[in-house]
Amino acid sequence: MNRMNVLGLLRVGSISAMLILGDAEANGEASPARGPVGSATALAALPAGPEKAIVLEHCAVCHDIDWIVRSGGTVQGWTDRIQRMIRAGATIPREQIPAVAAYLARALPPRLREDEPK
């Protein structure tokens, strides 16, 4: 299959996915068409909003939402983590990094590790 055919199929697939997933992603909810992306508890830990939709669209491709919710960090920590994921192939648009990092820092702040003094 040549490159033009592949690009055409990707566009058709993307358009189909947008039509199927539209309302759920716009509301920052998981879509049943995509399949489970995490437990109900993990999904509830992320507040509704446009950043949640970005996390579900881009992060849940490689990570279960439960994995993400078990993490925590500052805005800078989440920024560093997102940039590292982009270098590894994540597709989050770079211009969305500040908003997503701030959202995740509010929803999932730093946590003390069990071996750290309180």
N, C-alpha and C positions, 0 to 999 in steps of 0.2 A: 504494500500500500504506500503510495507516495505521500509526501508531506502535506500537500494541499488537501488530499482526502482525509488525512488524520485531523488537520485543523478544522475542516468542515464538520467532521463527526464530533469534535470537541465542542464546537459552537452549538450544534444541534443539541447535544447532551446538556450543555450549560443552560440553554434556553428552556429545555424541558424541565430541568431541575428547578429553575427559577419559577416556572409556572406551577409546579407541584408543591414546592416548599414555601412559596411566597408569603402567605399570611403568618404562618408560624414563625418564620425567621424575622419578619418585620416586628413581631411582638416579643422577640427574644426568647422564644420557646423552642424546644426540641421538636423536630418534625417526625411523625410516624413513618413517613416515606423513606427517611434516611436510616431508620432503625434505631435501636437504643444507643444512646451516647453516654449514658451514665444512669445511676440510680436516681429515683425521685428526690431523695434527700440531697444528693449532690447538685442536681439541677435547681432545687429550691434555694441552695446556698448562694447561688448567683442571682443578684437582683435583676429584674427585667430592665431592658434598655437596649439601645443599639449596640453597645459593646458586648452584651451577652450574645447577640446574634453573630457578631464577629468571632467570638471565642468558639461558639458552636460550629460555625462554618469552617474556621481555619485550624483551630487547635484540636477539636474533636476528631479530625481526620486521622491523627496519629495517637492521640491520648484520650483515654476514657475520662469523662468529666470528673469522676471520682478521684482520679490521679491528680488532676489540677486542683481540686478543692482541698486535697490533703496538703497542698503546698501553701506557702505564705511568703510575703515579701513586701518590701517598701516599693515606692514608685521606681526608684533606681534599680532595685533588685529585679522587679518584673521587666523593666526595660532591657536590662542585660540578658535576662532569660529569653525574652522574645527575640532579641537580635541574634542570640545564639541559635535559636530554632530556625530563624530565617536563613542563617548560614548553612543549616542542615537541610534546608529545603522547604520550610514552611512558607505559605503564600500570603501571609498577612501583609497588606499594603503598608509600606514604611511610614506613610503619613498617618496611619491609624495607631502606630505604636504608642505615642503619648497618651491618647485617650484610653486605649486598652490597658496600658500599664497603670494608669491612675484608677481605672475601674477595678482592676484586680487587686490593687493595693488597698482600696476601700473595702472590697468584699472579702479579701483573703489577706489580712495584714500579717506581719511577721509573727511567728510563734516560737516560744521557747522550746528548745529541744529538751528531751527528758534528762539528758546528762548535763544541762546547763543549770547553774545555781539560780534560784528565784530571787 
